[in-house]
Amino acid sequence: MRLRVEFTTEPFDLDEAPAHALVAREVIEAAELDAVDVGPFGNTAEGGADSVLTAVDALLRKTLRAGATRISLQVNVIEEGE
């Protein structure tokens, strides 16, 4: 099964990236995922279910420790051919 995760971390800071946002980027870029798109207002990543779920676990734990007060997260199953 393939999954796509979309997430944001808060609070936002438009002047400079907060520590939790930098940690989120590091976690997702280091994970064994097929497609990663990291941006200032939203992030997406795709991969096998085990890889995505492992990355989500690390993302939640590490960004909360780094000061995130809210994490919005959506996980979708990717149908074959998408």
Buried (B, 14 or more C-beta within 10 A) or exposed (E): EBBBBBBBBBEEEEEEBBBBBBBBBBBBEEBEBEEBEBEEEEBBBBBBEEBBBBBBEBBBEBBBEBBBEEBEEEEEEBEEEE
